[in-house]
Amino acid sequence: MAKKAVASLQKGEGRAYAKVIKMVKSPKTGAYMFQEEIIHNDKVKDFFAK
């Protein structure tokens, strides 16, 4: 499934988007988890600023 998502980002307008992964600490358990999103290249810095 990951290959399909990455392959679709390589064609045409999809190059304007990026898959970003951020490690976030859970407030309940204190364990770390990963937050993944596919967002527009203009909003990448905003995603990591949160």
One Martini backbone bead per residue (centre of mass of N, CA, C, O) as a GRO file, in nm:
protein
   50
    1MET     BB    1   0.056   0.064  -0.018
    2ALA     BB    2   0.296   0.258  -0.015
    3LYS     BB    3   0.369   0.241  -0.314
    4LYS     BB    4   0.110   0.370  -0.419
    5ALA     BB    5   0.143   0.650  -0.283
    6VAL     BB    6   0.420   0.719  -0.404
    7ALA     BB    7   0.350   0.685  -0.705
    8SER     BB    8   0.125   0.913  -0.709
    9LEU     BB    9   0.341   1.151  -0.644
   10GLN     BB   10   0.506   1.137  -0.939
   11LYS     BB   11   0.251   1.261  -1.086
   12GLY     BB   12   0.226   1.562  -1.178
   13GLU     BB   13   0.065   1.729  -0.919
   14GLY     BB   14   0.191   1.547  -0.685
   15ARG     BB   15   0.465   1.717  -0.644
   16ALA     BB   16   0.313   1.925  -0.436
   17TYR     BB   17   0.349   1.678  -0.247
   18ALA     BB   18   0.398   1.545   0.094
   19LYS     BB   19   0.534   1.308   0.312
   20VAL     BB   20   0.485   1.330   0.663
   21ILE     BB   21   0.680   1.268   0.970
   22LYS     BB   22   0.587   1.263   1.322
   23MET     BB   23   0.691   1.272   1.653
   24VAL     BB   24   0.465   1.191   1.926
   25LYS     BB   25   0.357   1.255   2.246
   26SER     BB   26   0.161   1.102   2.468
   27PRO     BB   27  -0.042   1.218   2.724
   28LYS     BB   28  -0.130   0.947   2.854
   29THR     BB   29   0.140   0.740   2.830
   30GLY     BB   30   0.424   0.870   2.697
   31ALA     BB   31   0.434   0.764   2.428
   32TYR     BB   32   0.546   0.717   2.111
   33MET     BB   33   0.425   0.852   1.795
   34PHE     BB   34   0.312   0.852   1.460
   35GLN     BB   35   0.260   1.122   1.225
   36GLU     BB   36   0.080   1.105   0.918
   37GLU     BB   37   0.105   1.301   0.608
   38ILE     BB   38  -0.047   1.459   0.318
   39ILE     BB   39   0.100   1.756   0.195
   40HIS     BB   40   0.167   2.055   0.107
   41ASN     BB   41   0.465   2.218   0.055
   42ASP     BB   42   0.374   2.493   0.199
   43LYS     BB   43   0.291   2.323   0.491
   44VAL     BB   44   0.540   2.187   0.630
   45LYS     BB   45   0.634   2.391   0.848
   46ASP     BB   46   0.362   2.397   1.001
   47PHE     BB   47   0.359   2.100   1.085
   48PHE     BB   48   0.636   2.119   1.260
   49ALA     BB   49   0.542   2.365   1.454
   50LYS     BB   50   0.317   2.207   1.631
   0.00000   0.00000   0.00000
